Amino acid sequence: MTATDLSVSLVRAAARAAADKQAHDVVALDVSERLAITDAFLIASASSERQVNAIVDAIEEALAELGEKPVRREGRSEGRWVLLDYAQVIVHVQHQEDRVFYALERLWNDSPVIDITAELNAHASVPAGQERAGSPDRPLVDPAELGLPSSDSADPGSAAGTSGDDETRA
């Protein structure tokens, strides 16, 4: 089983919205083989609580335009780690420090990566006079740099653990 087309579309819309608000290290993982409760995770980080909340607002707005509303939202008041549960997609927007500490990519590193390179590159803002870091040949986020396998190399038979964090259910 792999993530549904709807789940992938939602992840891509959320990734575009996150990129529009300068989210860092945006990664999408297909967790459908390992979790029965959702198809995909989108993980993004920000350098401040204010930016975390701005990214969350943009994602909620983008998915609302597609007719989607979160069934659960956690962590909004703290602005350190906000979880948006859309049932088929779970979005994690974390402060950079929390992202490093909880290392969700490490916990789910056997999950295939959903390609969101086009969404990130198309929406990357570039200050005037500077060259864009990403290109079709060199994307802004390389899953290998984050220690994640490519979709082709994932082992669907392996199991993954979950974090003990009470902010998440996955």
N, CA, C and O of each residue as an XYZ file, in Angstrom:
680
protein
N       0.845     -1.178      0.000
C       0.000      0.000      0.000
C       0.895      1.249      0.000
O       1.918      1.289      0.684
N       0.506      2.240     -0.758
C       1.203      3.520     -0.749
C       0.190      4.623     -0.500
O      -1.020      4.401     -0.545
N       0.700      5.804     -0.239
C      -0.173      6.947      0.008
C      -1.101      7.159     -1.181
O      -0.697      7.000     -2.333
N      -2.342      7.516     -0.892
C      -3.324      7.744     -1.951
C      -2.980      9.015     -2.731
O      -2.200      9.849     -2.271
N      -3.568      9.144     -3.902
C      -3.365     10.348     -4.708
C      -3.841     11.586     -3.957
O      -3.206     12.638     -4.034
N      -4.956     11.470     -3.230
C      -5.456     12.603     -2.449
C      -4.444     13.001     -1.385
O      -4.183     14.189     -1.194
N      -3.877     12.029     -0.693
C      -2.882     12.319      0.342
C      -1.666     13.023     -0.244
O      -1.169     13.991      0.331
N      -1.189     12.543     -1.376
C      -0.030     13.154     -2.021
C      -0.368     14.581     -2.453
O       0.460     15.482     -2.312
N      -1.567     14.792     -2.975
C      -1.987     16.144     -3.371
C      -2.032     17.081     -2.176
O      -1.602     18.231     -2.266
N      -2.554     16.590     -1.054
C      -2.614     17.417      0.157
C      -1.219     17.736      0.673
O      -0.948     18.866      1.078
N      -0.337     16.748      0.661
C       1.042     16.967      1.098
C       1.711     18.018      0.222
O       2.407     18.899      0.725
N       1.501     17.926     -1.069
C       2.124     18.892     -1.978
C       1.568     20.301     -1.779
O       2.321     21.274     -1.830
N       0.272     20.418     -1.557
C      -0.323     21.740     -1.295
C       0.217     22.315      0.012
O       0.525     23.504      0.098
N       0.329     21.460      1.027
C       0.871     21.911      2.315
C       2.341     22.296      2.179
O       2.786     23.266      2.793
N       3.093     21.547      1.384
C       4.515     21.862      1.163
C       4.670     23.203      0.465
O       5.546     23.991      0.822
N       3.828     23.472     -0.529
C       3.873     24.776     -1.216
C       3.592     25.908     -0.233
O       4.281     26.928     -0.240
N       2.582     25.727      0.607
C       2.226     26.754      1.587
C       3.362     26.975      2.581
O       3.672     28.113      2.933
N       3.983     25.885      3.032
C       5.111     25.995      3.967
C       6.281     26.708      3.305
O       6.919     27.563      3.920
N       6.564     26.362      2.061
C       7.671     26.998      1.332
C       7.414     28.486      1.142
O       8.345     29.290      1.191
N       6.163     28.855      0.927
C       5.816     30.271      0.772
C       6.142     31.082      2.023
O       6.383     32.287      1.943
N       6.148     30.424      3.167
C       6.459     31.099      4.443
C       7.873     30.793      4.911
O       8.175     30.912      6.098
N       8.742     30.398      3.984
C      10.159     30.130      4.223
C      10.405     29.045      5.276
O      11.306     29.178      6.104
N       9.620     27.991      5.245
C       9.875     26.840      6.107
C      11.206     26.215      5.708
O      11.603     26.281      4.545
N      11.892     25.614      6.665
C      13.181     24.975      6.437
C      13.010     23.459      6.407
O      12.125     22.909      7.062
N      13.863     22.799      5.644
C      13.953     21.339      5.643
C      12.580     20.661      5.555
O      12.249     19.814      6.385
N      11.805     21.028      4.573
C      10.478     20.446      4.389
C      10.645     19.066      3.772
O      11.287     18.907      2.734
N      10.057     18.069      4.431
C      10.182     16.679      4.002
C       8.805     16.027      4.082
O       8.050     16.262      5.025
N       8.490     15.214      3.093
C       7.235     14.461      3.086
C       7.562     12.975      3.075
O       8.376     12.515      2.275
N       6.929     12.235      3.957
C       7.175     10.802      4.084
C       5.890     10.017      3.885
O       4.842     10.389      4.411
N       5.969      8.945      3.136
C       4.848      8.031      2.953
C       4.920      6.995      4.078
O       5.742      6.079      4.038
N       4.062      7.151      5.068
C       4.070      6.256      6.228
C       2.933      5.244      6.177
O       2.648      4.577      7.172
N       2.285      5.127      5.026
C       1.109      4.262      4.895
C       1.404      2.790      5.167
O       0.530      2.063      5.640
N       2.609      2.347      4.880
C       2.975      0.949      5.139
C       3.193      0.675      6.623
O       3.077     -0.468      7.066
N       3.505      1.709      7.389
C       3.869      1.536      8.795
C       2.783      1.958      9.768
O       2.772      1.521     10.919
N       1.865      2.811      9.308
C       0.796      3.313     10.168
C      -0.560      3.078      9.522
O      -0.732      3.315      8.327
N      -1.509      2.619     10.300
C      -2.866      2.446      9.779
C      -3.670      3.739      9.892
O      -4.718      3.871      9.259
N      -3.192      4.694     10.689
C      -3.979      5.894     10.972
C      -3.783      7.036      9.984
O      -4.569      7.983      9.988
N      -2.764      6.974      9.143
C      -2.509      8.052      8.190
C      -1.668      7.540      7.034
O      -1.046      6.481      7.116
N      -1.663      8.315      5.954
C      -0.869      7.944      4.784
C       0.487      8.625      4.745
O       1.478      8.034      4.317
N       0.525      9.890      5.201
C       1.742     10.665      4.990
C       1.992     11.653      6.115
O       1.068     12.117      6.783
N       3.263     11.958      6.304
C       3.704     13.026      7.197
C       4.318     14.122      6.337
O       5.014     13.839      5.361
N       4.062     15.353      6.699
C       4.822     16.473      6.171
C       5.497     17.086      7.377
O       4.839     17.416      8.363
N       6.806     17.240      7.303
C       7.575     17.792      8.411
C       8.283     19.042      7.907
O       8.933     19.025      6.861
N       8.148     20.126      8.664
C       8.796     21.386      8.300
C       9.275     22.054      9.573
O       8.735     21.809     10.651
N      10.285     22.898      9.449
C      10.759     23.604     10.633
C      10.892     25.085     10.355
O      10.919     25.532      9.208
N      10.977     25.838     11.457
C      11.065     27.294     11.406
C      11.995     27.765     12.504
O      12.264     27.047     13.467
N      12.483     28.987     12.340
C      13.472     29.505     13.287
C      12.869     30.210     14.497
O      13.596     30.548     15.431
N      11.564     30.438     14.502
C      10.937     31.105     15.651
C       9.507     30.604     15.824
O       8.922     30.025     14.910
N       8.960     30.838     17.010
C       7.584     30.457     17.284
C       6.624     31.211     16.363
O       5.635     30.650     15.891
N       6.920     32.465     16.116
C       6.077     33.275     15.236
C       6.045     32.681     13.816
O       4.989     32.621     13.186
N       7.206     32.246     13.326
C       7.253     31.659     11.997
C       6.544     30.304     11.965
O       5.888     29.973     10.977
N       6.669     29.523     13.031
C       5.937     28.252     13.115
C       4.449     28.522     12.909
O       3.793     27.858     12.106
N       3.923     29.505     13.641
C       2.500     29.816     13.536
C       2.126     30.367     12.166
O       1.038     30.078     11.666
N       2.996     31.149     11.553
C       2.720     31.671     10.205
C       2.654     30.523      9.191
O       1.800     30.522      8.305
N       3.549     29.562      9.324
C       3.544     28.403      8.434
C       2.264     27.597      8.627
O       1.637     27.170      7.657
N       1.882     27.393      9.879
C       0.652     26.654     10.180
C      -0.557     27.369      9.570
O      -1.409     26.730      8.953
N      -0.630     28.686      9.740
C      -1.739     29.453      9.156
C      -1.796     29.255      7.643
O      -2.870     29.033      7.083
N      -0.643     29.335      6.986
C      -0.596     29.191      5.523
C      -1.036     27.794      5.091
O      -1.757     27.650      4.103
N      -0.612     26.774      5.817
C      -0.999     25.402      5.481
C      -2.493     25.217      5.677
O      -3.163     24.647      4.816
N      -3.020     25.687      6.792
C      -4.460     25.550      7.032
C      -5.268     26.270      5.962
O      -6.290     25.757      5.506
N      -4.825     27.442      5.564
C      -5.518     28.206      4.527
C      -5.476     27.478      3.181
O      -6.489     27.383      2.488
N      -4.303     26.969      2.820
C      -4.159     26.264      1.543
C      -5.026     25.009      1.492
O      -5.666     24.736      0.476
N      -5.050     24.251      2.578
C      -5.843     23.026      2.573
C      -7.338     23.318      2.707
O      -8.162     22.548      2.213
N      -7.697     24.421      3.369
C      -9.105     24.826      3.448
C      -9.637     25.157      2.048
O     -10.795     24.879      1.736
N      -8.784     25.751      1.212
C      -9.183     26.046     -0.171
C      -9.472     24.769     -0.951
O     -10.190     24.794     -1.951
N      -8.910     23.653     -0.492
C      -9.174     22.353     -1.120
C     -10.315     21.613     -0.424
O     -10.607     20.461     -0.749
N     -10.956     22.281      0.532
C     -12.080     21.685      1.256
C     -11.689     20.826      2.435
O     -12.512     20.066      2.945
N     -10.452     20.930      2.879
C      -9.962     20.102      3.988
C      -9.843     20.925      5.263
O      -9.356     22.056      5.247
N     -10.295     20.341      6.365
C     -10.146     20.960      7.682
C      -9.473     19.947      8.601
O      -9.754     18.752      8.517
N      -8.590     20.417      9.476
C      -7.944     19.447     10.377
C      -8.959     18.850     11.348
O      -9.835     19.546     11.861
N      -8.821     17.539     11.590
C      -9.674     16.895     12.584
C      -9.117     17.117     13.987
O      -9.823     16.961     14.983
N      -7.842     17.482     14.046
C      -7.201     17.765     15.327
C      -6.031     18.699     15.097
O      -5.336     18.626     14.083
N      -5.834     19.584     16.072
C      -4.728     20.539     16.013
C      -4.141     20.593     17.431
O      -4.868     20.758     18.410
N      -2.833     20.453     17.516
C      -2.177     20.484     18.830
C      -0.948     21.361     18.791
O      -0.284     21.471     17.760
N      -0.640     21.995     19.932
C       0.600     22.730     20.096
C       0.573     24.161     19.609
O       1.603     24.835     19.637
N      -0.569     24.645     19.163
C      -0.646     25.978     18.562
C      -0.252     27.078     19.550
O       0.455     28.014     19.177
N      -0.694     26.976     20.783
C      -0.437     28.064     21.739
C       1.048     28.216     22.068
O       1.506     29.327     22.335
N       1.799     27.126     22.052
C       3.228     27.204     22.352
C       4.038     27.630     21.137
O       5.061     28.300     21.280
N       3.595     27.252     19.949
C       4.304     27.611     18.728
C       5.661     26.940     18.580
O       6.510     27.438     17.841
N       5.885     25.831     19.258
C       7.151     25.103     19.164
C       7.014     23.891     18.245
O       7.881     23.632     17.410
N       5.931     23.162     18.403
C       5.647     22.004     17.570
C       4.144     21.961     17.393
O       3.408     21.642     18.326
N       3.698     22.277     16.212
C       2.271     22.248     15.921
C       1.998     21.034     15.048
O       2.667     20.799     14.043
N       1.002     20.277     15.460
C       0.580     19.103     14.714
C      -0.798     19.398     14.134
O      -1.720     19.771     14.859
N      -0.927     19.230     12.838
C      -2.213     19.353     12.152
C      -2.571     17.977     11.610
O      -1.869     17.433     10.757
N      -3.666     17.419     12.109
C      -4.088     16.080     11.715
C      -5.245     16.202     10.732
O      -6.351     16.597     11.103
N      -4.981     15.861      9.489
C      -6.005     15.859      8.450
C      -6.450     14.433      8.140
O      -6.947     14.171      7.044
N      -6.284     13.523      9.067
C      -6.596     12.099      8.952
C      -5.640     11.411      7.975
O      -4.795     10.628      8.410
N      -5.744     11.675      6.679
C      -4.872     10.997      5.719
C      -3.477     11.607      5.662
O      -2.549     10.983      5.147
N      -3.319     12.828      6.189
C      -2.020     13.507      6.228
C      -1.859     14.145      7.598
O      -2.791     14.761      8.115
N      -0.679     13.996      8.184
C      -0.364     14.666      9.441
C       0.799     15.609      9.175
O       1.850     15.204      8.678
N       0.589     16.870      9.516
C       1.593     17.902      9.299
C       2.246     18.235     10.633
O       1.559     18.498     11.620
N       3.570     18.222     10.659
C       4.350     18.611     11.827
C       5.141     19.859     11.459
O       5.983     19.818     10.561
N       4.877     20.966     12.145
C       5.685     22.169     11.955
C       6.391     22.398     13.282
O       5.752     22.631     14.308
N       7.713     22.328     13.249
C       8.499     22.369     14.472
C       9.492     23.523     14.464
O      10.008     23.928     13.422
N       9.737     24.034     15.660
C      10.853     24.961     15.840
C      12.119     24.159     15.553
O      12.180     22.967     15.855
N      13.126     24.804     14.972
C      14.362     24.100     14.597
C      14.956     23.290     15.743
O      15.405     22.163     15.534
N      14.963     23.847     16.945
C      15.543     23.132     18.090
C      14.763     21.859     18.395
O      15.357     20.821     18.686
N      13.441     21.932     18.329
C      12.612     20.754     18.581
C      12.766     19.728     17.466
O      12.721     18.522     17.710
N      12.945     20.206     16.263
C      13.135     19.314     15.114
C      14.390     18.468     15.311
O      14.380     17.263     15.062
N      15.453     19.099     15.753
C      16.699     18.377     15.994
C      16.525     17.402     17.166
O      16.966     16.255     17.091
N      15.890     17.855     18.233
C      15.734     17.023     19.430
C      14.879     15.780     19.165
O      15.263     14.673     19.544
N      13.719     15.957     18.513
C      12.802     14.829     18.312
C      13.148     13.987     17.092
O      12.787     12.811     17.049
N      13.820     14.535     16.122
C      14.351     13.808     14.962
C      13.344     12.836     14.341
O      13.607     11.638     14.230
N      12.199     13.366     13.945
C      11.174     12.514     13.338
C      11.677     11.771     12.112
O      11.303     10.620     11.886
N      12.527     12.422     11.316
C      13.060     11.743     10.129
C      13.837     10.494     10.513
O      13.798      9.490      9.802
N      14.537     10.553     11.627
C      15.304      9.392     12.075
C      14.346      8.280     12.518
O      14.591      7.104     12.248
N      13.269      8.650     13.191
C      12.302      7.650     13.644
C      11.587      6.967     12.477
O      11.222      5.795     12.561
N      11.395      7.713     11.393
C      10.646      7.201     10.243
C      11.544      7.055      9.022
O      11.059      7.143      7.894
N      12.842      6.834      9.220
C      13.785      6.825      8.102
C      13.610      5.656      7.141
O      14.212      5.649      6.067
N      12.805      4.679      7.503
C      12.564      3.576      6.576
C      11.315      3.819      5.726
O      10.899      2.943      4.968
N      10.723      4.998      5.851
C       9.554      5.350      5.043
C       9.995      6.005      3.741
O      10.942      6.791      3.727
N       9.314      5.684      2.654
C       9.659      6.321      1.382
C       9.396      7.827      1.429
O       8.470      8.292      2.094
N      10.216      8.560      0.722
C      10.070     10.006      0.628
C       9.102     10.322     -0.505
O       9.204      9.756     -1.593
N       8.166     11.225     -0.247
C       7.271     11.719     -1.290
C       7.974     12.908     -1.929
O       8.400     13.832     -1.236
N       8.092     12.881     -3.228
C       8.816     13.936     -3.935
C       8.010     15.236     -3.935
O       6.947     15.321     -4.551
N       8.531     16.241     -3.236
C       7.915     17.574     -3.201
C       8.900     18.620     -3.707
O       8.727     19.815     -3.468
N       9.919     18.169     -4.397
C      10.968     19.064     -4.887
C      10.397     20.176     -5.752
O      10.777     21.337     -5.598
N       9.499     19.840     -6.648
C       8.928     20.855     -7.540
C       8.181     21.922     -6.747
O       8.282     23.106     -7.067
N       7.440     21.526     -5.729
C       6.693     22.478     -4.916
C       7.640     23.409     -4.157
O       7.389     24.609     -4.052
N       8.711     22.854     -3.638
C       9.657     23.667     -2.884
C      10.432     24.611     -3.791
O      10.624     25.780     -3.457
N      10.872     24.113     -4.926
C      11.644     24.942     -5.849
C      10.794     26.022     -6.494
O      11.270     27.139     -6.698
N       9.560     25.714     -6.815
C       8.686     26.684     -7.471
C       8.294     27.819     -6.548
O       7.988     28.919     -7.007
N       8.301     27.563     -5.267
C       7.848     28.571     -4.314
C       8.963     29.142     -3.458
O       8.700     29.845     -2.482
N      10.202     28.849     -3.814
C      11.320     29.390     -3.046
C      11.508     30.852     -3.432
O      11.684     31.181     -4.605
N      11.468     31.717     -2.434
C      11.679     33.133     -2.743
C      13.168     33.420     -2.751
O      13.927     32.859     -1.961
N      13.571     34.284     -3.637
C      14.974     34.615     -3.791
C      15.127     36.124     -3.692
O      14.520     36.859     -4.471
N      15.940     36.603     -2.733
C      16.182     38.042     -2.658
C      16.805     38.543     -3.954
O      17.549     37.817     -4.613
N      16.501     39.778     -4.315
C      17.023     40.365     -5.551
C      18.541     40.285     -5.582
O      19.212     40.566     -4.589
N      19.071     39.899     -6.735
C      20.516     39.845     -6.913
C      21.162     38.564     -6.435
O      22.378     38.413     -6.556
N      20.378     37.622     -5.887
C      20.960     36.360     -5.426
C      20.482     35.220     -6.305
O      19.371     35.248     -6.835
N      21.334     34.222     -6.452
C      20.988     33.050     -7.240
C      20.210     32.078     -6.371
O      20.492     31.937     -5.181
N      19.232     31.409     -6.964
C      18.434     30.443     -6.237
C      19.267     29.199     -5.939
O      20.003     28.719     -6.801
N      19.149     28.677     -4.712
C      19.945     27.515     -4.304
C      19.510     26.244     -5.017
O      20.348     25.405     -5.346
N      18.230     26.091     -5.258
C      17.740     24.869     -5.875
C      17.551     25.021     -7.370
O      17.382     26.127     -7.882
N      17.582     23.914     -8.049
C      17.328     23.870     -9.481
C      16.863     22.460     -9.790
O      16.910     21.599     -8.911
N      16.414     22.196    -11.010
C      16.030     20.816    -11.313
C      17.184     19.843    -11.084
O      16.959     18.678    -10.756
N      18.430     20.320    -11.255
C      19.579     19.452    -11.040
C      19.984     19.356     -9.574
O      20.540     18.347     -9.142
N      19.705     20.404     -8.817
C      20.060     20.441     -7.400
C      18.897     21.021     -6.601
O      18.799     22.241     -6.471
N      18.001     20.168     -6.054
C      16.842     20.660     -5.327
C      17.246     21.353     -4.026
O      18.349     21.153     -3.516
N      16.332     22.171     -3.500
C      16.587     22.867     -2.236
C      16.752     21.880     -1.085
O      17.585     22.095     -0.204
N      15.974     20.808     -1.081
C      16.050     19.811     -0.025
C      16.362     18.472     -0.663
O      15.610     17.987     -1.508
N      17.451     17.889     -0.265
C      17.846     16.581     -0.761
C      17.566     15.573      0.344
O      18.190     15.650      1.402
N      16.645     14.624      0.135
C      16.334     13.645      1.181
C      17.572     12.926      1.712
O      17.617     12.587      2.895
N      18.559     12.688      0.884
C      19.775     11.999      1.329
C      20.530     12.827      2.367
O      21.148     12.272      3.275
N      20.481     14.168      2.231
C      21.155     15.029      3.204
C      20.533     14.918      4.585
O      21.197     15.159      5.594
N      19.240     14.549      4.632
C      18.554     14.387      5.907
C      18.610     12.954      6.404
O      18.001     12.623      7.421
N      19.341     12.100      5.689
C      19.477     10.706      6.104
C      18.273      9.859      5.754
O      18.054      8.817      6.371
N      17.480     10.287      4.769
C      16.282      9.559      4.389
C      16.533      8.752      3.126
O      17.281      9.184      2.250
N      15.911      7.581      3.028
C      16.057      6.788      1.813
C      15.178      7.370      0.714
O      14.233      8.108      0.994
N      15.483      7.045     -0.515
C      14.608      7.444     -1.613
C      13.426      6.492     -1.646
O      13.459      5.444     -1.001
N      12.394      6.836     -2.379
C      11.207      5.978     -2.480
C      11.565      4.600     -3.021
O      10.945      3.602     -2.653
N      12.557      4.549     -3.888
C      12.935      3.279     -4.497
C      13.635      2.342     -3.530
O      13.594      1.124     -3.709
N      14.285      2.900     -2.494
C      15.106      2.057     -1.624
C      14.432      1.676     -0.320
O      15.040      0.993      0.504
N      13.194      2.097     -0.109
C      12.520      1.794      1.158
C      12.136      0.329      1.207
O      11.789     -0.270      0.189
N      12.199     -0.240      2.393
C      11.830     -1.624      2.620
C      10.447     -1.659      3.240
O      10.322     -1.385      4.433
N       9.392     -1.984      2.483
C       8.050     -1.934      3.024
C       7.803     -2.949      4.121
O       6.802     -2.842      4.829
N       8.661     -3.912      4.287
C       8.442     -4.917      5.307
C       8.948     -4.531      6.678
O       8.645     -5.226      7.648
N       9.702     -3.458      6.805
C      10.257     -3.113      8.105
C       9.282     -2.268      8.895
O       8.446     -1.568      8.322
N       9.389     -2.333     10.200
C       8.493     -1.574     11.074
C       9.253     -0.432     11.702
O      10.474     -0.481     11.851
N       8.502      0.616     12.073
C       9.115      1.786     12.692
C       8.466      2.037     14.035
O       7.302      1.698     14.249
N       9.218      2.627     14.930
C       8.687      2.970     16.237
C       8.002      4.307     16.190
O       8.014      4.994     15.169
N       7.390      4.680     17.329
C       6.755      5.984     17.426
C       7.404      6.751     18.541
O       8.020      6.172     19.435
N       7.265      8.053     18.489
C       7.836      8.871     19.546
C       6.946      8.777     20.765
O       5.756      8.486     20.639
N       7.487      9.012     21.922
C       6.721      9.004     23.152
C       6.155     10.367     23.455
O       5.604     10.547     24.541
N       6.250     11.325     22.586
C       5.802     12.681     22.812
C       4.277     12.727     22.864
O       3.603     12.222     21.967
N       3.740     13.336     23.921
C       2.297     13.401     24.063
C       1.680     14.428     23.121
O       0.454     14.529     23.058
N       2.484     15.193     22.388
C       1.974     16.135     21.411
C       1.508     15.440     20.145
O       0.774     16.020     19.344
N       1.938     14.187     19.962
C       1.584     13.493     18.731
C       0.967     12.151     19.047
O       1.160     11.588     20.124
N       0.225     11.659     18.085
C      -0.271     10.302     18.227
C       0.477      9.372     17.321
O       0.260      8.160     17.348
N       1.366      9.927     16.511
C       2.149      9.112     15.590
C       3.595      9.506     15.670
O       4.431      8.936     14.968
